[in-house]
Amino acid sequence: MAHCPECEAAIEIEDDIEEGAKLDCPDCGAELEVVNTNPVELDVISSGEEEEEDGTW
C-alpha cells in the first residue's frame, strides 16, 4: 500500500508494479507515477484540482 502525495489517501498497489507506471488517486484524482518500487513511492504528475480548473474556461 502507498499513499497519495497530494491528499495522503491510501492507494492499493499491485505487487508487480514497475517504476514509471502511471495511476490515478481514487480520492483526489491526481495523476501519479511510480518512482520507486521498494518501498513504493509515488510522485504527482498533475493534480486533479488543476485539471478541473483548466476545464472551466
PDBQT receptor file of N, H, CA, C and O in Angstrom, charges set to zero:
ATOM      1  N   MET A   1       0.842  -1.179   0.000  1.00  0.00    +0.000 N 
ATOM      2  CA  MET A   1       0.000   0.000   0.000  1.00  0.00    +0.000 C 
ATOM      3  C   MET A   1       0.888   1.245   0.000  1.00  0.00    +0.000 C 
ATOM      4  O   MET A   1       1.933   1.285   0.650  1.00  0.00    +0.000 OA
ATOM      5  N   ALA A   2       0.448   2.247  -0.739  1.00  0.00    +0.000 N 
ATOM      6  H   ALA A   2      -0.400   2.214  -1.267  1.00  0.00    +0.000 HD
ATOM      7  CA  ALA A   2       1.169   3.514  -0.816  1.00  0.00    +0.000 C 
ATOM      8  C   ALA A   2       0.182   4.636  -0.491  1.00  0.00    +0.000 C 
ATOM      9  O   ALA A   2      -1.018   4.404  -0.347  1.00  0.00    +0.000 OA
ATOM     10  N   HIS A   3       0.703   5.836  -0.379  1.00  0.00    +0.000 N 
ATOM     11  H   HIS A   3       1.678   6.024  -0.495  1.00  0.00    +0.000 HD
ATOM     12  CA  HIS A   3      -0.141   6.993  -0.089  1.00  0.00    +0.000 C 
ATOM     13  C   HIS A   3       0.048   8.058  -1.155  1.00  0.00    +0.000 C 
ATOM     14  O   HIS A   3       1.157   8.289  -1.637  1.00  0.00    +0.000 OA
ATOM     15  N   CYS A   4      -1.046   8.696  -1.511  1.00  0.00    +0.000 N 
ATOM     16  H   CYS A   4      -1.947   8.508  -1.119  1.00  0.00    +0.000 HD
ATOM     17  CA  CYS A   4      -1.019   9.775  -2.487  1.00  0.00    +0.000 C 
ATOM     18  C   CYS A   4      -0.256  10.958  -1.901  1.00  0.00    +0.000 C 
ATOM     19  O   CYS A   4      -0.579  11.408  -0.801  1.00  0.00    +0.000 OA
ATOM     20  N   PRO A   5       0.746  11.469  -2.609  1.00  0.00    +0.000 N 
ATOM     21  CA  PRO A   5       1.493  12.619  -2.095  1.00  0.00    +0.000 C 
ATOM     22  C   PRO A   5       0.670  13.911  -2.115  1.00  0.00    +0.000 C 
ATOM     23  O   PRO A   5       1.045  14.892  -1.472  1.00  0.00    +0.000 OA
ATOM     24  N   GLU A   6      -0.437  13.916  -2.843  1.00  0.00    +0.000 N 
ATOM     25  H   GLU A   6      -0.741  13.119  -3.365  1.00  0.00    +0.000 HD
ATOM     26  CA  GLU A   6      -1.288  15.101  -2.948  1.00  0.00    +0.000 C 
ATOM     27  C   GLU A   6      -2.276  15.190  -1.781  1.00  0.00    +0.000 C 
ATOM     28  O   GLU A   6      -2.427  16.251  -1.175  1.00  0.00    +0.000 OA
ATOM     29  N   CYS A   7      -2.954  14.066  -1.463  1.00  0.00    +0.000 N 
ATOM     30  H   CYS A   7      -2.831  13.204  -1.955  1.00  0.00    +0.000 HD
ATOM     31  CA  CYS A   7      -4.018  14.102  -0.447  1.00  0.00    +0.000 C 
ATOM     32  C   CYS A   7      -3.822  13.090   0.680  1.00  0.00    +0.000 C 
ATOM     33  O   CYS A   7      -4.627  13.032   1.609  1.00  0.00    +0.000 OA
ATOM     34  N   GLU A   8      -2.749  12.287   0.602  1.00  0.00    +0.000 N 
ATOM     35  H   GLU A   8      -2.095  12.334  -0.153  1.00  0.00    +0.000 HD
ATOM     36  CA  GLU A   8      -2.414  11.284   1.620  1.00  0.00    +0.000 C 
ATOM     37  C   GLU A   8      -3.382  10.098   1.674  1.00  0.00    +0.000 C 
ATOM     38  O   GLU A   8      -3.353   9.338   2.642  1.00  0.00    +0.000 OA
ATOM     39  N   ALA A   9      -4.230   9.921   0.669  1.00  0.00    +0.000 N 
ATOM     40  H   ALA A   9      -4.253  10.538  -0.118  1.00  0.00    +0.000 HD
ATOM     41  CA  ALA A   9      -5.143   8.773   0.631  1.00  0.00    +0.000 C 
ATOM     42  C   ALA A   9      -4.342   7.489   0.436  1.00  0.00    +0.000 C 
ATOM     43  O   ALA A   9      -3.336   7.477  -0.275  1.00  0.00    +0.000 OA
ATOM     44  N   ALA A  10      -4.793   6.411   1.069  1.00  0.00    +0.000 N 
ATOM     45  H   ALA A  10      -5.610   6.421   1.646  1.00  0.00    +0.000 HD
ATOM     46  CA  ALA A  10      -4.162   5.109   0.893  1.00  0.00    +0.000 C 
ATOM     47  C   ALA A  10      -4.540   4.568  -0.481  1.00  0.00    +0.000 C 
ATOM     48  O   ALA A  10      -5.704   4.619  -0.877  1.00  0.00    +0.000 OA
ATOM     49  N   ILE A  11      -3.551   4.051  -1.203  1.00  0.00    +0.000 N 
ATOM     50  H   ILE A  11      -2.605   4.010  -0.881  1.00  0.00    +0.000 HD
ATOM     51  CA  ILE A  11      -3.768   3.527  -2.550  1.00  0.00    +0.000 C 
ATOM     52  C   ILE A  11      -3.247   2.098  -2.606  1.00  0.00    +0.000 C 
ATOM     53  O   ILE A  11      -2.093   1.831  -2.267  1.00  0.00    +0.000 OA
ATOM     54  N   GLU A  12      -4.117   1.179  -3.040  1.00  0.00    +0.000 N 
ATOM     55  H   GLU A  12      -5.053   1.396  -3.315  1.00  0.00    +0.000 HD
ATOM     56  CA  GLU A  12      -3.723  -0.215  -3.221  1.00  0.00    +0.000 C 
ATOM     57  C   GLU A  12      -2.811  -0.304  -4.434  1.00  0.00    +0.000 C 
ATOM     58  O   GLU A  12      -3.143   0.205  -5.505  1.00  0.00    +0.000 OA
ATOM     59  N   ILE A  13      -1.670  -0.945  -4.271  1.00  0.00    +0.000 N 
ATOM     60  H   ILE A  13      -1.400  -1.359  -3.401  1.00  0.00    +0.000 HD
ATOM     61  CA  ILE A  13      -0.690  -1.091  -5.342  1.00  0.00    +0.000 C 
ATOM     62  C   ILE A  13      -0.454  -2.583  -5.565  1.00  0.00    +0.000 C 
ATOM     63  O   ILE A  13      -0.278  -3.337  -4.608  1.00  0.00    +0.000 OA
ATOM     64  N   GLU A  14      -0.450  -3.009  -6.833  1.00  0.00    +0.000 N 
ATOM     65  H   GLU A  14      -0.593  -2.397  -7.610  1.00  0.00    +0.000 HD
ATOM     66  CA  GLU A  14      -0.171  -4.403  -7.162  1.00  0.00    +0.000 C 
ATOM     67  C   GLU A  14       1.277  -4.742  -6.810  1.00  0.00    +0.000 C 
ATOM     68  O   GLU A  14       2.157  -3.884  -6.873  1.00  0.00    +0.000 OA
ATOM     69  N   ASP A  15       1.513  -5.995  -6.439  1.00  0.00    +0.000 N 
ATOM     70  H   ASP A  15       0.798  -6.693  -6.387  1.00  0.00    +0.000 HD
ATOM     71  CA  ASP A  15       2.855  -6.427  -6.045  1.00  0.00    +0.000 C 
ATOM     72  C   ASP A  15       3.862  -6.324  -7.180  1.00  0.00    +0.000 C 
ATOM     73  O   ASP A  15       5.049  -6.106  -6.935  1.00  0.00    +0.000 OA
ATOM     74  N   ASP A  16       3.403  -6.478  -8.424  1.00  0.00    +0.000 N 
ATOM     75  H   ASP A  16       2.439  -6.655  -8.623  1.00  0.00    +0.000 HD
ATOM     76  CA  ASP A  16       4.326  -6.498  -9.558  1.00  0.00    +0.000 C 
ATOM     77  C   ASP A  16       4.387  -5.160 -10.300  1.00  0.00    +0.000 C 
ATOM     78  O   ASP A  16       4.753  -5.119 -11.475  1.00  0.00    +0.000 OA
ATOM     79  N   ILE A  17       4.031  -4.067  -9.620  1.00  0.00    +0.000 N 
ATOM     80  H   ILE A  17       3.734  -4.099  -8.665  1.00  0.00    +0.000 HD
ATOM     81  CA  ILE A  17       4.061  -2.738 -10.252  1.00  0.00    +0.000 C 
ATOM     82  C   ILE A  17       5.500  -2.381 -10.605  1.00  0.00    +0.000 C 
ATOM     83  O   ILE A  17       6.430  -2.741  -9.885  1.00  0.00    +0.000 OA
ATOM     84  N   GLU A  18       5.677  -1.672 -11.715  1.00  0.00    +0.000 N 
ATOM     85  H   GLU A  18       4.921  -1.379 -12.301  1.00  0.00    +0.000 HD
ATOM     86  CA  GLU A  18       7.013  -1.293 -12.170  1.00  0.00    +0.000 C 
ATOM     87  C   GLU A  18       7.209   0.214 -12.077  1.00  0.00    +0.000 C 
ATOM     88  O   GLU A  18       6.246   0.980 -12.133  1.00  0.00    +0.000 OA
ATOM     89  N   GLU A  19       8.463   0.633 -11.936  1.00  0.00    +0.000 N 
ATOM     90  H   GLU A  19       9.245   0.011 -11.890  1.00  0.00    +0.000 HD
ATOM     91  CA  GLU A  19       8.773   2.060 -11.952  1.00  0.00    +0.000 C 
ATOM     92  C   GLU A  19       8.317   2.649 -13.279  1.00  0.00    +0.000 C 
ATOM     93  O   GLU A  19       8.468   2.026 -14.330  1.00  0.00    +0.000 OA
ATOM     94  N   GLY A  20       7.762   3.844 -13.223  1.00  0.00    +0.000 N 
ATOM     95  H   GLY A  20       7.640   4.350 -12.369  1.00  0.00    +0.000 HD
ATOM     96  CA  GLY A  20       7.280   4.510 -14.421  1.00  0.00    +0.000 C 
ATOM     97  C   GLY A  20       5.799   4.272 -14.677  1.00  0.00    +0.000 C 
ATOM     98  O   GLY A  20       5.205   4.931 -15.531  1.00  0.00    +0.000 OA
ATOM     99  N   ALA A  21       5.191   3.328 -13.940  1.00  0.00    +0.000 N 
ATOM    100  H   ALA A  21       5.673   2.793 -13.247  1.00  0.00    +0.000 HD
ATOM    101  CA  ALA A  21       3.766   3.068 -14.107  1.00  0.00    +0.000 C 
ATOM    102  C   ALA A  21       2.975   4.298 -13.671  1.00  0.00    +0.000 C 
ATOM    103  O   ALA A  21       3.364   5.000 -12.737  1.00  0.00    +0.000 OA
ATOM    104  N   LYS A  22       1.871   4.549 -14.354  1.00  0.00    +0.000 N 
ATOM    105  H   LYS A  22       1.555   3.979 -15.113  1.00  0.00    +0.000 HD
ATOM    106  CA  LYS A  22       1.032   5.702 -14.028  1.00  0.00    +0.000 C 
ATOM    107  C   LYS A  22      -0.310   5.218 -13.514  1.00  0.00    +0.000 C 
ATOM    108  O   LYS A  22      -0.845   4.214 -13.984  1.00  0.00    +0.000 OA
ATOM    109  N   LEU A  23      -0.848   5.945 -12.540  1.00  0.00    +0.000 N 
ATOM    110  H   LEU A  23      -0.413   6.761 -12.158  1.00  0.00    +0.000 HD
ATOM    111  CA  LEU A  23      -2.150   5.615 -11.982  1.00  0.00    +0.000 C 
ATOM    112  C   LEU A  23      -2.794   6.879 -11.449  1.00  0.00    +0.000 C 
ATOM    113  O   LEU A  23      -2.137   7.911 -11.314  1.00  0.00    +0.000 OA
ATOM    114  N   ASP A  24      -4.081   6.795 -11.146  1.00  0.00    +0.000 N 
ATOM    115  H   ASP A  24      -4.614   5.956 -11.256  1.00  0.00    +0.000 HD
ATOM    116  CA  ASP A  24      -4.825   7.940 -10.628  1.00  0.00    +0.000 C 
ATOM    117  C   ASP A  24      -5.226   7.685  -9.188  1.00  0.00    +0.000 C 
ATOM    118  O   ASP A  24      -5.567   6.561  -8.820  1.00  0.00    +0.000 OA
ATOM    119  N   CYS A  25      -5.185   8.727  -8.375  1.00  0.00    +0.000 N 
ATOM    120  H   CYS A  25      -4.908   9.641  -8.673  1.00  0.00    +0.000 HD
ATOM    121  CA  CYS A  25      -5.653   8.629  -6.997  1.00  0.00    +0.000 C 
ATOM    122  C   CYS A  25      -7.175   8.542  -7.027  1.00  0.00    +0.000 C 
ATOM    123  O   CYS A  25      -7.829   9.385  -7.641  1.00  0.00    +0.000 OA
ATOM    124  N   PRO A  26      -7.746   7.531  -6.371  1.00  0.00    +0.000 N 
ATOM    125  CA  PRO A  26      -9.199   7.399  -6.364  1.00  0.00    +0.000 C 
ATOM    126  C   PRO A  26      -9.900   8.493  -5.553  1.00  0.00    +0.000 C 
ATOM    127  O   PRO A  26     -11.095   8.721  -5.745  1.00  0.00    +0.000 OA
ATOM    128  N   ASP A  27      -9.191   9.165  -4.661  1.00  0.00    +0.000 N 
ATOM    129  H   ASP A  27      -8.221   8.979  -4.506  1.00  0.00    +0.000 HD
ATOM    130  CA  ASP A  27      -9.816  10.192  -3.826  1.00  0.00    +0.000 C 
ATOM    131  C   ASP A  27      -9.765  11.583  -4.453  1.00  0.00    +0.000 C 
ATOM    132  O   ASP A  27     -10.798  12.239  -4.578  1.00  0.00    +0.000 OA
ATOM    133  N   CYS A  28      -8.572  12.043  -4.850  1.00  0.00    +0.000 N 
ATOM    134  H   CYS A  28      -7.733  11.509  -4.749  1.00  0.00    +0.000 HD
ATOM    135  CA  CYS A  28      -8.446  13.426  -5.343  1.00  0.00    +0.000 C 
ATOM    136  C   CYS A  28      -8.304  13.514  -6.861  1.00  0.00    +0.000 C 
ATOM    137  O   CYS A  28      -8.398  14.606  -7.421  1.00  0.00    +0.000 OA
ATOM    138  N   GLY A  29      -8.081  12.383  -7.539  1.00  0.00    +0.000 N 
ATOM    139  H   GLY A  29      -8.005  11.496  -7.084  1.00  0.00    +0.000 HD
ATOM    140  CA  GLY A  29      -7.982  12.384  -8.990  1.00  0.00    +0.000 C 
ATOM    141  C   GLY A  29      -6.620  12.766  -9.528  1.00  0.00    +0.000 C 
ATOM    142  O   GLY A  29      -6.461  12.909 -10.740  1.00  0.00    +0.000 OA
ATOM    143  N   ALA A  30      -5.627  12.936  -8.659  1.00  0.00    +0.000 N 
ATOM    144  H   ALA A  30      -5.757  12.820  -7.674  1.00  0.00    +0.000 HD
ATOM    145  CA  ALA A  30      -4.287  13.301  -9.119  1.00  0.00    +0.000 C 
ATOM    146  C   ALA A  30      -3.700  12.176  -9.954  1.00  0.00    +0.000 C 
ATOM    147  O   ALA A  30      -3.879  11.000  -9.636  1.00  0.00    +0.000 OA
ATOM    148  N   GLU A  31      -2.998  12.538 -11.026  1.00  0.00    +0.000 N 
ATOM    149  H   GLU A  31      -2.853  13.493 -11.284  1.00  0.00    +0.000 HD
ATOM    150  CA  GLU A  31      -2.290  11.558 -11.843  1.00  0.00    +0.000 C 
ATOM    151  C   GLU A  31      -0.933  11.331 -11.192  1.00  0.00    +0.000 C 
ATOM    152  O   GLU A  31      -0.196  12.283 -10.938  1.00  0.00    +0.000 OA
ATOM    153  N   LEU A  32      -0.602  10.068 -10.921  1.00  0.00    +0.000 N 
ATOM    154  H   LEU A  32      -1.201   9.294 -11.127  1.00  0.00    +0.000 HD
ATOM    155  CA  LEU A  32       0.597   9.717 -10.176  1.00  0.00    +0.000 C 
ATOM    156  C   LEU A  32       1.497   8.807 -10.998  1.00  0.00    +0.000 C 
ATOM    157  O   LEU A  32       1.032   8.081 -11.877  1.00  0.00    +0.000 OA
ATOM    158  N   GLU A  33       2.786   8.854 -10.703  1.00  0.00    +0.000 N 
ATOM    159  H   GLU A  33       3.164   9.444  -9.990  1.00  0.00    +0.000 HD
ATOM    160  CA  GLU A  33       3.766   7.975 -11.338  1.00  0.00    +0.000 C 
ATOM    161  C   GLU A  33       4.545   7.259 -10.247  1.00  0.00    +0.000 C 
ATOM    162  O   GLU A  33       4.906   7.861  -9.236  1.00  0.00    +0.000 OA
ATOM    163  N   VAL A  34       4.804   5.968 -10.452  1.00  0.00    +0.000 N 
ATOM    164  H   VAL A  34       4.511   5.479 -11.273  1.00  0.00    +0.000 HD
ATOM    165  CA  VAL A  34       5.613   5.187  -9.528  1.00  0.00    +0.000 C 
ATOM    166  C   VAL A  34       7.072   5.534  -9.787  1.00  0.00    +0.000 C 
ATOM    167  O   VAL A  34       7.585   5.293 -10.880  1.00  0.00    +0.000 OA
ATOM    168  N   VAL A  35       7.746   6.103  -8.782  1.00  0.00    +0.000 N 
ATOM    169  H   VAL A  35       7.329   6.299  -7.894  1.00  0.00    +0.000 HD
ATOM    170  CA  VAL A  35       9.149   6.490  -8.936  1.00  0.00    +0.000 C 
ATOM    171  C   VAL A  35      10.093   5.542  -8.209  1.00  0.00    +0.000 C 
ATOM    172  O   VAL A  35      11.306   5.597  -8.410  1.00  0.00    +0.000 OA
ATOM    173  N   ASN A  36       9.545   4.675  -7.365  1.00  0.00    +0.000 N 
ATOM    174  H   ASN A  36       8.560   4.630  -7.201  1.00  0.00    +0.000 HD
ATOM    175  CA  ASN A  36      10.339   3.672  -6.667  1.00  0.00    +0.000 C 
ATOM    176  C   ASN A  36       9.409   2.515  -6.315  1.00  0.00    +0.000 C 
ATOM    177  O   ASN A  36       8.240   2.729  -5.995  1.00  0.00    +0.000 OA
ATOM    178  N   THR A  37       9.929   1.288  -6.375  1.00  0.00    +0.000 N 
ATOM    179  H   THR A  37      10.879   1.114  -6.635  1.00  0.00    +0.000 HD
ATOM    180  CA  THR A  37       9.076   0.133  -6.090  1.00  0.00    +0.000 C 
ATOM    181  C   THR A  37       9.365  -0.533  -4.752  1.00  0.00    +0.000 C 
ATOM    182  O   THR A  37       8.553  -1.330  -4.284  1.00  0.00    +0.000 OA
ATOM    183  N   ASN A  38      10.496  -0.229  -4.125  1.00  0.00    +0.000 N 
ATOM    184  H   ASN A  38      11.156   0.419  -4.506  1.00  0.00    +0.000 HD
ATOM    185  CA  ASN A  38      10.801  -0.867  -2.851  1.00  0.00    +0.000 C 
ATOM    186  C   ASN A  38      11.507   0.115  -1.922  1.00  0.00    +0.000 C 
ATOM    187  O   ASN A  38      12.733   0.222  -1.965  1.00  0.00    +0.000 OA
ATOM    188  N   PRO A  39      10.767   0.828  -1.092  1.00  0.00    +0.000 N 
ATOM    189  CA  PRO A  39       9.309   0.810  -0.957  1.00  0.00    +0.000 C 
ATOM    190  C   PRO A  39       8.643   1.597  -2.086  1.00  0.00    +0.000 C 
ATOM    191  O   PRO A  39       9.280   2.402  -2.765  1.00  0.00    +0.000 OA
ATOM    192  N   VAL A  40       7.345   1.344  -2.266  1.00  0.00    +0.000 N 
ATOM    193  H   VAL A  40       6.827   0.690  -1.714  1.00  0.00    +0.000 HD
ATOM    194  CA  VAL A  40       6.614   2.041  -3.322  1.00  0.00    +0.000 C 
ATOM    195  C   VAL A  40       6.539   3.525  -2.986  1.00  0.00    +0.000 C 
ATOM    196  O   VAL A  40       6.114   3.917  -1.899  1.00  0.00    +0.000 OA
ATOM    197  N   GLU A  41       6.960   4.332  -3.942  1.00  0.00    +0.000 N 
ATOM    198  H   GLU A  41       7.305   4.013  -4.825  1.00  0.00    +0.000 HD
ATOM    199  CA  GLU A  41       6.933   5.787  -3.782  1.00  0.00    +0.000 C 
ATOM    200  C   GLU A  41       6.267   6.390  -5.008  1.00  0.00    +0.000 C 
ATOM    201  O   GLU A  41       6.592   6.031  -6.140  1.00  0.00    +0.000 OA
ATOM    202  N   LEU A  42       5.335   7.306  -4.779  1.00  0.00    +0.000 N 
ATOM    203  H   LEU A  42       5.071   7.598  -3.860  1.00  0.00    +0.000 HD
ATOM    204  CA  LEU A  42       4.587   7.926  -5.860  1.00  0.00    +0.000 C 
ATOM    205  C   LEU A  42       4.918   9.403  -5.955  1.00  0.00    +0.000 C 
ATOM    206  O   LEU A  42       5.227  10.047  -4.953  1.00  0.00    +0.000 OA
ATOM    207  N   ASP A  43       4.851   9.936  -7.176  1.00  0.00    +0.000 N 
ATOM    208  H   ASP A  43       4.600   9.413  -7.990  1.00  0.00    +0.000 HD
ATOM    209  CA  ASP A  43       5.077  11.356  -7.409  1.00  0.00    +0.000 C 
ATOM    210  C   ASP A  43       3.900  11.887  -8.220  1.00  0.00    +0.000 C 
ATOM    211  O   ASP A  43       3.362  11.178  -9.070  1.00  0.00    +0.000 OA
ATOM    212  N   VAL A  44       3.500  13.120  -7.963  1.00  0.00    +0.000 N 
ATOM    213  H   VAL A  44       3.937  13.696  -7.273  1.00  0.00    +0.000 HD
ATOM    214  CA  VAL A  44       2.372  13.728  -8.663  1.00  0.00    +0.000 C 
ATOM    215  C   VAL A  44       2.812  14.202 -10.041  1.00  0.00    +0.000 C 
ATOM    216  O   VAL A  44       3.788  14.941 -10.169  1.00  0.00    +0.000 OA
ATOM    217  N   ILE A  45       2.084  13.772 -11.076  1.00  0.00    +0.000 N 
ATOM    218  H   ILE A  45       1.291  13.171 -10.972  1.00  0.00    +0.000 HD
ATOM    219  CA  ILE A  45       2.322  14.264 -12.434  1.00  0.00    +0.000 C 
ATOM    220  C   ILE A  45       1.450  15.496 -12.655  1.00  0.00    +0.000 C 
ATOM    221  O   ILE A  45       1.929  16.535 -13.110  1.00  0.00    +0.000 OA
ATOM    222  N   SER A  46       0.167  15.369 -12.327  1.00  0.00    +0.000 N 
ATOM    223  H   SER A  46      -0.222  14.525 -11.957  1.00  0.00    +0.000 HD
ATOM    224  CA  SER A  46      -0.756  16.514 -12.366  1.00  0.00    +0.000 C 
ATOM    225  C   SER A  46      -1.841  16.270 -11.328  1.00  0.00    +0.000 C 
ATOM    226  O   SER A  46      -2.273  15.136 -11.123  1.00  0.00    +0.000 OA
ATOM    227  N   SER A  47      -2.273  17.336 -10.682  1.00  0.00    +0.000 N 
ATOM    228  H   SER A  47      -1.922  18.257 -10.849  1.00  0.00    +0.000 HD
ATOM    229  CA  SER A  47      -3.281  17.185  -9.641  1.00  0.00    +0.000 C 
ATOM    230  C   SER A  47      -4.674  17.238 -10.240  1.00  0.00    +0.000 C 
ATOM    231  O   SER A  47      -4.886  17.864 -11.279  1.00  0.00    +0.000 OA
ATOM    232  N   GLY A  48      -5.613  16.589  -9.596  1.00  0.00    +0.000 N 
ATOM    233  H   GLY A  48      -5.441  16.080  -8.752  1.00  0.00    +0.000 HD
ATOM    234  CA  GLY A  48      -6.994  16.598 -10.041  1.00  0.00    +0.000 C 
ATOM    235  C   GLY A  48      -7.585  17.989 -10.012  1.00  0.00    +0.000 C 
ATOM    236  O   GLY A  48      -8.422  18.315 -10.854  1.00  0.00    +0.000 OA
ATOM    237  N   GLU A  49      -7.171  18.826  -9.060  1.00  0.00    +0.000 N 
ATOM    238  H   GLU A  49      -6.491  18.561  -8.376  1.00  0.00    +0.000 HD
ATOM    239  CA  GLU A  49      -7.675  20.195  -8.951  1.00  0.00    +0.000 C 
ATOM    240  C   GLU A  49      -7.239  21.037 -10.137  1.00  0.00    +0.000 C 
ATOM    241  O   GLU A  49      -8.022  21.854 -10.623  1.00  0.00    +0.000 OA
ATOM    242  N   GLU A  50      -6.001  20.864 -10.624  1.00  0.00    +0.000 N 
ATOM    243  H   GLU A  50      -5.365  20.200 -10.229  1.00  0.00    +0.000 HD
ATOM    244  CA  GLU A  50      -5.512  21.609 -11.773  1.00  0.00    +0.000 C 
ATOM    245  C   GLU A  50      -6.327  21.293 -13.012  1.00  0.00    +0.000 C 
ATOM    246  O   GLU A  50      -6.645  22.190 -13.793  1.00  0.00    +0.000 OA
ATOM    247  N   GLU A  51      -6.674  20.009 -13.202  1.00  0.00    +0.000 N 
ATOM    248  H   GLU A  51      -6.416  19.280 -12.568  1.00  0.00    +0.000 HD
ATOM    249  CA  GLU A  51      -7.452  19.605 -14.362  1.00  0.00    +0.000 C 
ATOM    250  C   GLU A  51      -8.836  20.219 -14.323  1.00  0.00    +0.000 C 
ATOM    251  O   GLU A  51      -9.349  20.648 -15.357  1.00  0.00    +0.000 OA
ATOM    252  N   GLU A  52      -9.459  20.271 -13.132  1.00  0.00    +0.000 N 
ATOM    253  H   GLU A  52      -9.042  19.923 -12.292  1.00  0.00    +0.000 HD
ATOM    254  CA  GLU A  52     -10.783  20.870 -13.001  1.00  0.00    +0.000 C 
ATOM    255  C   GLU A  52     -10.725  22.348 -13.336  1.00  0.00    +0.000 C 
ATOM    256  O   GLU A  52     -11.605  22.855 -14.031  1.00  0.00    +0.000 OA
ATOM    257  N   GLU A  53      -9.699  23.058 -12.853  1.00  0.00    +0.000 N 
ATOM    258  H   GLU A  53      -8.984  22.646 -12.288  1.00  0.00    +0.000 HD
ATOM    259  CA  GLU A  53      -9.574  24.486 -13.117  1.00  0.00    +0.000 C 
ATOM    260  C   GLU A  53      -9.361  24.744 -14.606  1.00  0.00    +0.000 C 
ATOM    261  O   GLU A  53      -9.905  25.707 -15.147  1.00  0.00    +0.000 OA
ATOM    262  N   ASP A  54      -8.579  23.899 -15.276  1.00  0.00    +0.000 N 
ATOM    263  H   ASP A  54      -8.137  23.117 -14.836  1.00  0.00    +0.000 HD
ATOM    264  CA  ASP A  54      -8.313  24.068 -16.702  1.00  0.00    +0.000 C 
ATOM    265  C   ASP A  54      -9.582  23.923 -17.531  1.00  0.00    +0.000 C 
ATOM    266  O   ASP A  54      -9.702  24.547 -18.585  1.00  0.00    +0.000 OA
ATOM    267  N   GLY A  55     -10.525  23.112 -17.076  1.00  0.00    +0.000 N 
ATOM    268  H   GLY A  55     -10.427  22.605 -16.219  1.00  0.00    +0.000 HD
ATOM    269  CA  GLY A  55     -11.734  22.847 -17.853  1.00  0.00    +0.000 C 
ATOM    270  C   GLY A  55     -12.822  23.887 -17.687  1.00  0.00    +0.000 C 
ATOM    271  O   GLY A  55     -13.888  23.741 -18.286  1.00  0.00    +0.000 OA
ATOM    272  N   THR A  56     -12.601  24.942 -16.892  1.00  0.00    +0.000 N 
ATOM    273  H   THR A  56     -11.735  25.060 -16.405  1.00  0.00    +0.000 HD
ATOM    274  CA  THR A  56     -13.651  25.921 -16.623  1.00  0.00    +0.000 C 
ATOM    275  C   THR A  56     -13.620  27.102 -17.572  1.00  0.00    +0.000 C 
ATOM    276  O   THR A  56     -14.478  27.977 -17.455  1.00  0.00    +0.000 OA
ATOM    277  N   TRP A  57     -12.690  27.181 -18.499  1.00  0.00    +0.000 N 
ATOM    278  H   TRP A  57     -11.992  26.470 -18.594  1.00  0.00    +0.000 HD
ATOM    279  CA  TRP A  57     -12.596  28.320 -19.408  1.00  0.00    +0.000 C 
ATOM    280  C   TRP A  57     -13.663  28.285 -20.394  1.00  0.00    +0.000 C 
ATOM    281  O   TRP A  57     -13.745  29.169 -21.247  1.00  0.00    +0.000 OA
TER     282      TRP A  57
